Amino acid sequence: MKYFMIAILTWASLLSHAEGEHFASVGPITALGQLESSHNLNMRPHLRPFDIRRWQTKAGTSVMFVRADDVPMLDMRVVFNAGAARDADQPGLAYTLSNMMFQGTEKQTAAEIAATFERMGAQFSSSSARDMALVELRTLTDPQYMDAVLQEFTLAATQPKFREEDFQRVRNQELVGLKQMLQSPGAQATKLFWSTLYAHSPYATLPQGDLPSLQQMKPADIEAFFRRYYNAHNAILVMVGAIDEAKARSISETFTASLPEGVAAPALPDQLPLAKAENVHLEFPSEQTHILMGGLGIRRDNPDYYALSVGNEILGGGGFSSWLTREIRVKRGYSYSVASYFIPMQATGPWMISMQTRNDQTQAALQVTHDVIDAFLKEGPTAAELQETKDQVVGGYPLSLASNYSILGNLAAMGFYHLPADFLEHYPDAIEAVTLAQVKDAMKRHVRQDTWVTVTVGLTTAKHDTPPQP
């Protein structure tokens, strides 16, 4: 469950993360009494209903707000359709802009901005991935702090200054980080998997970019990207906290009015499946071989989302009870950890299997993986596996909404991926409604070994020549 929930419900993630309790309170005596029947051990936990308020600001930004009075805090996230998929011919541009946020304004340096927020007990951050870029704020709701924090945050997030000296410092840090990252076999495997599966599509490159692109980048490029994509029509604003709707509306109007003018980013093109399976091996001096294998999965709005969530949970997302873990780790000891997961995105995201194994066991591990997939697609899970998995997913679901911050992440995903207003409350019902036939049908249609990419990064041994053909 953990792999799919992290990838889907929270984000690039998006998108995961526990503070206020959202279980229905029954009290210790009542709870003990309910244990008279073992059937009640699988009772479905109750979700507190969410009163999600939605509106659009005068500047054109969609807003989602949930009032949460448990703690005197406000969490705020602004999501821009400005991830690495928008880099075009400058890989790393979105990532570098994200790192340049809060590095300075016309009147303040990065150190002065940080000191201001620290003095008022507030936290800010910025980040980016393939689909989106985020700026976030957490502040106390006491007016003597919150109003000043919001003013500083709005200025820093909507009117940043991209000074040459700050840019040089950030870029140098990125160059060092990228060189270190590419010394990792896992990072190399990730790079090869995405570049092979997505070829020349916007998802092909690492969000961190590449060395030539970073070396040629200039502050003017950062400024142009900010002006194009960090605008009110290309943003979703989400707030969760101890304020009323009137205050939330005021905050949203003030913030979005300060953003640059612009238009929403166009839809991303979809990647066509590969014509045939591809095997890619990179020689790397490591004791273990890193393996990534898989193909195109689904967009976030695909109607098979729920059936695939359950099916993948049984196949490779549910820990020791999953088919892959049972066959690869428990029975044969080929890998300490093996997992499969869908990553639904704006355009079609991937479905992947990841593991590490001893170099001399690579061929055997790959063959067992193919055998497990073949058996799963041919036979499918049992009715008992289906019900147990649905119980686990639904039973653990409230944990993904256990804090203001996790609610914030889920609301942001709902807004960004245009999910229905009742998604959070409807999710358990949708999971429970999944049938065995739906799981088998969806997995057969979306898990296609004939168009897979198999990436291995490690040392070739006498028993490890090329990956087996599916």
Backbone torsions as a table, in degrees:
resi	resn	phi	psi	omega
1	MET	NA	-41.0	-171.4
2	LYS	-59.4	-36.5	-176.2
3	TYR	-68.4	-46.0	-177.2
4	PHE	-71.2	-39.6	-179.0
5	MET	-62.2	-41.6	179.3
6	ILE	-64.1	-46.1	-176.4
7	ALA	-67.3	-35.8	-171.7
8	ILE	-97.2	-51.9	-171.1
9	LEU	-76.3	-25.9	-176.1
10	THR	-119.9	-30.3	172.8
11	TRP	124.3	149.4	140.3
12	ALA	-18.1	78.7	161.1
13	SER	-67.9	142.2	-154.8
14	LEU	-76.6	143.8	110.0
15	LEU	114.6	70.9	167.7
16	SER	-153.4	-175.3	169.3
17	HIS	132.6	NA	NA
18	ALA	NA	125.0	-169.6
19	GLU	-149.8	-74.6	179.4
20	GLY	-88.3	141.7	-177.5
21	GLU	-79.4	130.9	-179.7
22	HIS	-116.2	6.0	173.7
23	PHE	-74.9	149.8	173.1
24	ALA	-66.4	133.1	-178.6
25	SER	-84.2	125.6	-179.7
26	VAL	-117.1	-15.8	179.6
27	GLY	84.2	151.1	-173.1
28	PRO	-64.4	-39.4	-177.0
29	ILE	-67.8	-46.1	178.3
30	THR	-61.3	-41.7	-178.5
31	ALA	-62.3	-41.9	178.6
32	LEU	-64.3	-38.3	179.6
33	GLY	-64.3	-31.5	-178.3
34	GLN	-70.1	-16.8	-178.0
35	LEU	-79.7	5.0	177.4
36	GLU	-61.0	-28.0	179.2
37	SER	-117.5	131.3	178.7
38	SER	-64.5	-22.4	178.8
39	HIS	-60.1	-32.0	-176.8
40	ASN	-74.1	-11.2	176.4
41	LEU	-64.0	-25.4	-179.1
42	ASN	-103.0	20.7	178.9
43	MET	-60.2	138.8	179.8
44	ARG	-72.3	125.0	177.7
45	PRO	-66.0	149.3	-178.5
46	HIS	-93.2	138.3	175.7
47	LEU	-96.9	138.4	172.2
48	ARG	-69.3	129.6	180.0
49	PRO	-62.4	141.2	-179.6
50	PHE	-102.6	125.5	175.2
51	ASP	-94.2	87.2	-176.8
52	ILE	-87.0	117.5	178.7
53	ARG	-96.2	135.3	-178.0
54	ARG	-128.2	143.2	172.5
55	TRP	-161.8	173.7	176.7
56	GLN	-121.7	134.8	-179.4
57	THR	-77.1	167.1	178.4
58	LYS	-61.0	-26.7	179.9
59	ALA	-80.0	-11.5	176.4
60	GLY	104.7	13.9	-179.4
61	THR	-95.1	132.8	175.3
62	SER	-77.4	136.8	-175.6
63	VAL	-125.3	141.2	173.4
64	MET	-129.2	134.9	-175.2
65	PHE	-140.8	134.7	172.6
66	VAL	-125.8	124.8	176.9
67	ARG	-80.2	129.9	179.7
68	ALA	-139.1	104.6	-173.3
69	ASP	-92.5	5.5	-175.9
70	ASP	-60.6	-40.7	178.9
71	VAL	-130.2	146.3	-177.2
72	PRO	-78.1	61.0	-177.2
73	MET	-132.3	157.4	172.3
74	LEU	-126.7	126.2	171.7
75	ASP	-107.1	133.3	-176.8
76	MET	-135.2	133.1	178.2
77	ARG	-133.9	132.7	174.2
78	VAL	-113.3	122.6	-177.2
79	VAL	-109.2	122.1	178.1
80	PHE	-107.1	140.9	174.0
81	ASN	-77.6	70.5	-168.5
82	ALA	-146.5	41.6	178.7
83	GLY	-84.3	-170.1	-176.1
84	ALA	-63.3	-19.4	177.1
85	ALA	-64.7	-13.5	178.9
86	ARG	-97.6	5.3	-175.5
87	ASP	-67.1	-22.9	-176.9
88	ALA	56.4	-122.9	-176.4
89	ASP	-95.1	18.6	178.0
90	GLN	-127.2	72.8	-179.7
91	PRO	-54.4	134.6	-179.7
92	GLY	96.4	-1.7	-175.7
93	LEU	-66.8	-48.5	179.7
94	ALA	-63.0	-39.8	179.7
95	TYR	-64.0	-43.5	-179.6
96	THR	-67.7	-40.2	176.6
97	LEU	-60.2	-43.2	178.8
98	SER	-58.7	-40.5	178.2
99	ASN	-72.6	-20.7	179.0
100	MET	-85.7	-14.9	178.1
101	MET	-64.1	142.0	-179.9
102	PHE	67.1	19.8	175.1
103	GLN	-89.7	-6.9	176.9
104	GLY	158.8	157.5	172.1
105	THR	-125.3	-173.0	179.8
106	GLU	-59.1	-32.7	-174.0
107	LYS	-112.7	-13.2	-175.5
108	GLN	-127.3	147.3	173.5
109	THR	-90.3	173.5	178.3
110	ALA	-60.2	-41.9	-179.7
111	ALA	-64.5	-38.8	179.8
112	GLU	-69.6	-37.7	177.0
113	ILE	-63.3	-46.6	-179.6
114	ALA	-62.2	-40.7	-179.6
115	ALA	-66.1	-37.1	178.8
116	THR	-62.9	-47.1	-179.8
117	PHE	-67.2	-39.5	179.7
118	GLU	-63.9	-39.6	-179.7
119	ARG	-63.4	-30.1	-178.6
120	MET	-101.1	10.9	176.0
121	GLY	67.9	28.8	-178.3
122	ALA	-109.7	158.8	177.8
123	GLN	-127.4	143.0	176.7
124	PHE	-136.2	158.4	177.3
125	SER	-160.8	164.7	173.2
126	SER	-142.5	148.8	-180.0
127	SER	-159.2	167.6	178.2
128	SER	-152.7	159.0	176.7
129	ALA	-141.7	-157.7	-177.8
130	ARG	-71.7	-40.2	-175.7
131	ASP	-88.6	-35.9	-165.7
132	MET	-144.0	166.0	171.5
133	ALA	-127.8	146.2	-175.5
134	LEU	-128.0	146.5	161.2
135	VAL	-126.6	138.5	-172.5
136	GLU	-133.7	153.9	178.0
137	LEU	-142.5	139.5	169.2
138	ARG	-129.6	127.5	-177.1
139	THR	-144.7	155.7	169.6
140	LEU	-66.4	149.9	-179.0
141	THR	-93.3	0.3	173.0
142	ASP	-59.6	121.9	-175.7
143	PRO	-52.8	-31.4	-178.2
144	GLN	-66.9	-19.4	176.0
145	TYR	-106.1	-47.7	-169.9
146	MET	-61.7	-44.8	-175.4
147	ASP	-62.4	-41.8	179.5
148	ALA	-69.2	-38.8	178.7
149	VAL	-62.7	-46.0	-179.7
150	LEU	-61.8	-37.1	178.6
151	GLN	-65.1	-44.5	179.5
152	GLU	-66.7	-41.9	-179.5
153	PHE	-63.5	-43.9	-179.8
154	THR	-61.1	-43.4	180.0
155	LEU	-64.7	-46.3	-175.8
156	ALA	-69.2	-34.2	-175.6
157	ALA	-86.5	-23.8	-176.3
158	THR	-108.1	-16.0	-179.7
159	GLN	-134.3	54.7	-179.4
160	PRO	-70.5	156.1	176.6
161	LYS	-114.6	123.1	-177.2
162	PHE	-100.7	80.0	-177.4
163	ARG	-73.6	148.9	-178.9
164	GLU	-58.7	-44.4	-177.4
165	GLU	-66.6	-36.3	176.5
166	ASP	-68.1	-41.3	179.0
167	PHE	-61.5	-45.1	-179.7
168	GLN	-61.5	-40.6	-180.0
169	ARG	-65.4	-47.0	-179.2
170	VAL	-64.8	-44.2	-178.7
171	ARG	-64.5	-40.4	178.3
172	ASN	-61.9	-40.4	176.7
173	GLN	-63.0	-40.6	179.1
174	GLU	-66.1	-40.9	179.9
175	LEU	-62.6	-43.2	177.6
176	VAL	-63.5	-45.1	-179.4
177	GLY	-63.6	-39.4	-179.8
178	LEU	-67.4	-42.3	178.6
179	LYS	-62.8	-41.2	178.0
180	GLN	-66.7	-41.6	-178.8
181	MET	-61.5	-41.3	-176.5
182	LEU	-75.6	-2.1	170.3
183	GLN	-85.6	-2.8	179.1
184	SER	-94.9	130.0	177.6
185	PRO	-63.2	-32.1	177.8
186	GLY	-64.8	-41.9	178.3
187	ALA	-66.7	-38.4	178.0
188	GLN	-64.5	-39.7	178.3
189	ALA	-63.9	-43.2	178.4
190	THR	-60.6	-46.1	179.8
191	LYS	-59.1	-46.2	-178.5
192	LEU	-67.9	-38.0	-178.8
193	PHE	-63.0	-51.1	-177.3
194	TRP	-67.5	-39.8	-178.5
195	SER	-68.9	-31.5	179.5
196	THR	-79.0	-46.1	-177.3
197	LEU	-67.2	-38.1	-174.6
198	TYR	-103.4	0.4	173.7
199	ALA	45.0	-113.2	-176.0
200	HIS	-103.1	18.2	179.8
201	SER	-80.9	168.9	-177.1
202	PRO	-61.2	-18.3	-179.7
203	TYR	-89.4	3.4	-169.1
204	ALA	-71.1	-32.7	-171.8
205	THR	-98.2	159.1	173.7
206	LEU	-65.3	139.7	175.5
207	PRO	-56.3	-30.5	-179.8
208	GLN	-72.8	-8.1	178.1
209	GLY	84.1	-162.1	176.5
210	ASP	-134.2	166.9	-174.0
211	LEU	-61.8	-46.8	-180.0
212	PRO	-59.6	-42.3	-178.5
213	SER	-65.1	-44.4	179.6
214	LEU	-63.6	-39.8	-178.1
215	GLN	-67.1	-28.4	-178.7
216	GLN	-92.6	-10.7	-175.9
217	MET	-67.3	148.7	-179.3
218	LYS	-131.4	158.2	177.1
219	PRO	-55.7	-32.5	179.2
220	ALA	-63.5	-32.7	176.9
221	ASP	-66.0	-40.1	178.7
222	ILE	-64.5	-45.0	-179.9
223	GLU	-61.0	-43.9	-178.7
224	ALA	-65.6	-40.5	178.6
225	PHE	-64.8	-41.7	178.3
226	PHE	-60.6	-48.2	-178.7
227	ARG	-62.9	-34.9	-177.9
228	ARG	-75.9	-42.7	-168.9
229	TYR	-110.7	-21.5	179.7
230	TYR	-93.7	62.4	-179.0
231	ASN	-124.1	166.7	-172.1
232	ALA	-62.9	-33.5	-178.7
233	HIS	-80.2	-7.3	-178.2
234	ASN	-115.1	24.9	-172.4
235	ALA	-132.6	154.6	168.6
236	ILE	-122.7	131.6	178.6
237	LEU	-113.9	128.6	-177.4
238	VAL	-126.9	136.6	177.7
239	MET	-134.9	139.0	173.9
240	VAL	-136.9	123.9	179.3
241	GLY	167.7	-175.6	-173.1
242	ALA	-89.2	62.1	173.2
243	ILE	-136.0	161.6	178.7
244	ASP	-89.5	172.7	-175.4
245	GLU	-65.4	-35.4	179.7
246	ALA	-60.8	-43.0	178.9
247	LYS	-66.7	-40.6	179.3
248	ALA	-61.9	-41.5	178.5
249	ARG	-64.3	-39.9	178.9
250	SER	-63.8	-43.8	178.9
251	ILE	-61.1	-45.4	-177.4
252	SER	-64.3	-39.5	-179.9
253	GLU	-66.1	-43.1	-178.5
254	THR	-65.6	-44.7	-177.6
255	PHE	-66.0	-51.2	-174.2
256	THR	-70.2	-26.4	176.8
257	ALA	-66.2	-20.4	-178.8
258	SER	-90.4	-9.1	-180.0
259	LEU	-74.2	156.4	176.5
260	PRO	-62.1	153.4	173.4
261	GLU	-74.0	153.8	180.0
262	GLY	170.8	-168.1	-178.5
263	VAL	-129.2	161.9	178.7
264	ALA	-66.6	149.2	177.4
265	ALA	-68.2	146.9	178.6
266	PRO	-70.4	162.9	176.9
267	ALA	-63.5	146.1	178.3
268	LEU	-79.8	144.0	176.5
269	PRO	-72.2	147.4	177.9
270	ASP	-86.4	150.8	177.9
271	GLN	-89.8	134.4	174.8
272	LEU	-78.4	148.2	176.6
273	PRO	-60.6	154.2	175.5
274	LEU	-64.9	151.8	-179.8
275	ALA	-68.3	-29.0	178.3
276	LYS	-156.3	167.8	178.5
277	ALA	-63.3	145.4	179.1
278	GLU	-127.9	137.1	177.3
279	ASN	-113.8	128.8	-178.6
280	VAL	-127.7	125.9	177.7
281	HIS	-123.5	136.3	175.6
282	LEU	-122.0	121.3	175.5
283	GLU	-67.1	129.0	-177.0
284	PHE	-148.0	133.0	-176.8
285	PRO	-75.6	74.6	179.5
286	SER	-130.8	154.8	-179.5
287	GLU	-73.1	-26.6	179.4
288	GLN	-119.1	153.7	174.4
289	THR	-96.3	129.5	176.1
290	HIS	-91.1	130.0	-175.4
291	ILE	-120.8	129.2	169.0
292	LEU	-128.5	128.9	179.2
293	MET	-143.7	147.2	-179.4
294	GLY	156.4	-167.9	-177.9
295	GLY	-153.8	-163.3	179.5
296	LEU	-67.8	138.9	179.7
297	GLY	-107.3	-108.3	-176.0
298	ILE	-140.7	160.9	166.4
299	ARG	-78.5	162.7	-177.6
300	ARG	-66.8	-23.6	-177.8
301	ASP	-93.5	11.8	-177.2
302	ASN	-69.0	133.3	-178.7
303	PRO	-66.5	-15.0	177.8
304	ASP	-83.2	4.7	-174.8
305	TYR	-50.6	-49.6	-174.7
306	TYR	-70.9	-42.8	179.2
307	ALA	-64.0	-39.5	178.6
308	LEU	-69.8	-34.7	176.8
309	SER	-58.2	-48.5	-179.3
310	VAL	-69.5	-44.6	-179.1
311	GLY	-61.1	-44.6	179.2
312	ASN	-66.1	-34.6	177.5
313	GLU	-57.6	-42.9	-179.4
314	ILE	-71.9	-40.4	-176.3
315	LEU	-71.7	-50.8	-172.7
316	GLY	-152.7	7.5	-176.6
317	GLY	-109.2	-4.0	-171.0
318	GLY	-105.9	31.2	176.0
319	GLY	69.6	-142.5	-173.0
320	PHE	-65.5	-19.3	-179.5
321	SER	-84.2	-8.1	-177.0
322	SER	-76.1	154.0	-179.2
323	TRP	-59.5	-46.0	-176.9
324	LEU	-64.2	-45.1	180.0
325	THR	-64.2	-41.2	-179.3
326	ARG	-61.5	-44.3	-175.1
327	GLU	-81.1	-37.8	-173.2
328	ILE	-89.7	-41.8	-179.5
329	ARG	-93.3	-56.3	-171.5
330	VAL	-65.9	-50.0	-175.0
331	LYS	-79.4	-35.2	-171.2
332	ARG	-119.4	-16.7	179.1
333	GLY	66.0	27.7	-178.8
334	TYR	-74.0	-29.2	-176.7
335	SER	-148.4	141.5	176.7
336	TYR	-69.1	-35.7	-178.1
337	SER	-140.8	128.4	173.7
338	VAL	-134.7	137.3	-176.8
339	ALA	-148.8	151.5	172.3
340	SER	-123.2	150.2	-178.2
341	TYR	-162.8	143.2	169.9
342	PHE	-89.6	145.8	173.8
343	ILE	-126.5	79.9	178.4
344	PRO	-64.8	138.1	-176.0
345	MET	-138.7	-171.8	177.9
346	GLN	-59.6	-52.5	168.9
347	ALA	-93.7	179.8	-176.4
348	THR	-63.7	118.2	177.9
349	GLY	-87.9	174.3	-175.2
350	PRO	-88.8	161.5	162.5
351	TRP	-113.3	130.6	-169.5
352	MET	-135.7	152.5	166.8
353	ILE	-121.0	133.9	179.6
354	SER	-130.1	143.0	175.3
355	MET	-166.4	168.4	173.1
356	GLN	-129.5	142.1	-179.8
357	THR	-147.5	161.6	175.5
358	ARG	-56.9	143.3	-176.8
359	ASN	-53.4	-40.3	-177.2
360	ASP	-78.6	-2.7	177.9
361	GLN	-108.3	3.1	-173.6
362	THR	-58.3	-49.7	-177.4
363	GLN	-60.1	-43.0	-179.3
364	ALA	-66.9	-40.5	179.8
365	ALA	-64.3	-40.8	178.7
366	LEU	-64.6	-41.4	-179.0
367	GLN	-65.0	-42.5	178.2
368	VAL	-63.0	-39.4	179.1
369	THR	-60.4	-47.2	177.5
370	HIS	-61.0	-40.2	180.0
371	ASP	-64.0	-41.2	179.3
372	VAL	-64.3	-44.0	179.0
373	ILE	-62.4	-44.7	178.5
374	ASP	-57.7	-46.9	-178.5
375	ALA	-65.2	-39.8	-179.2
376	PHE	-65.3	-43.9	-179.7
377	LEU	-70.2	-29.4	-179.7
378	LYS	-80.7	-46.5	-174.3
379	GLU	-96.7	-38.0	-176.1
380	GLY	75.4	169.2	179.2
381	PRO	-73.1	165.4	176.0
382	THR	-85.2	165.7	177.1
383	ALA	-61.7	-36.5	179.4
384	ALA	-66.4	-41.8	178.1
385	GLU	-63.1	-41.0	179.6
386	LEU	-60.4	-48.8	-176.7
387	GLN	-66.9	-41.6	178.9
388	GLU	-61.4	-41.4	-179.2
389	THR	-67.4	-43.9	178.8
390	LYS	-61.8	-40.3	177.7
391	ASP	-61.6	-41.5	-179.7
392	GLN	-66.8	-44.4	-179.1
393	VAL	-63.7	-48.1	-178.9
394	VAL	-67.5	-40.2	179.6
395	GLY	-64.7	-33.3	-179.9
396	GLY	-89.1	-8.3	-175.3
397	TYR	-58.6	-41.8	-179.5
398	PRO	-58.2	-25.7	178.6
399	LEU	-64.8	-26.4	178.6
400	SER	-77.8	-3.2	178.7
401	LEU	-128.6	28.7	-170.8
402	ALA	-88.3	-3.6	179.4
403	SER	-141.4	161.5	176.2
404	ASN	-58.6	-37.9	-177.1
405	TYR	-69.2	-38.2	178.2
406	SER	-69.1	-35.4	174.6
407	ILE	-62.6	-42.7	178.8
408	LEU	-57.2	-45.7	-179.6
409	GLY	-63.2	-40.7	179.0
410	ASN	-68.5	-39.7	177.0
411	LEU	-63.4	-40.0	179.5
412	ALA	-62.9	-41.5	177.7
413	ALA	-64.9	-40.8	177.9
414	MET	-59.2	-46.2	-178.7
415	GLY	-67.9	-44.3	-175.7
416	PHE	-67.3	-40.0	-177.3
417	TYR	-97.4	11.5	174.0
418	HIS	57.1	46.3	177.9
419	LEU	-81.4	156.1	-177.6
420	PRO	-64.7	157.0	-175.1
421	ALA	-62.3	-28.0	-177.7
422	ASP	-97.2	18.7	-174.9
423	PHE	-56.8	-47.9	-176.1
424	LEU	-61.2	-43.3	-179.1
425	GLU	-77.6	-28.3	-177.2
426	HIS	-81.2	-22.7	-173.1
427	TYR	-53.2	-51.1	180.0
428	PRO	-59.3	-41.0	178.7
429	ASP	-63.3	-40.1	-179.7
430	ALA	-65.6	-38.9	177.2
431	ILE	-65.8	-45.6	-178.8
432	GLU	-63.9	-26.5	-178.2
433	ALA	-80.7	-10.5	-178.4
434	VAL	-65.1	133.3	-179.9
435	THR	-105.5	164.6	178.4
436	LEU	-62.0	-40.4	179.6
437	ALA	-63.5	-39.0	179.1
438	GLN	-65.2	-41.8	178.9
439	VAL	-61.9	-49.5	-178.8
440	LYS	-60.9	-44.2	-177.8
441	ASP	-65.9	-46.4	-177.4
442	ALA	-65.8	-43.0	-179.6
443	MET	-65.4	-38.9	178.5
444	LYS	-63.8	-37.3	-177.6
445	ARG	-77.5	-29.1	-172.5
446	HIS	-106.8	-15.7	176.5
447	VAL	-104.2	95.4	-172.5
448	ARG	-114.8	101.3	-177.9
449	GLN	-69.6	-19.7	-178.6
450	ASP	-73.6	-10.9	177.2
451	THR	-124.9	25.8	-178.5
452	TRP	-77.2	158.6	165.9
453	VAL	-111.7	131.4	174.2
454	THR	-119.7	118.0	-178.6
455	VAL	-113.4	129.0	173.7
456	THR	-125.6	132.1	178.6
457	VAL	-128.0	112.6	-177.9
458	GLY	169.9	-164.7	-178.8
459	LEU	-93.1	135.0	174.9
460	THR	-73.7	137.6	174.8
461	THR	-120.8	175.7	-178.7
462	ALA	-60.6	-30.2	-178.4
463	LYS	-95.4	1.8	-177.3
464	HIS	-124.6	94.7	178.9
465	ASP	-99.1	-77.7	176.3
466	THR	-130.6	154.8	179.4
467	PRO	-60.6	148.2	178.4
468	PRO	-64.4	147.6	177.0
469	GLN	-77.4	136.2	178.9
470	PRO	-66.5	NA	NA
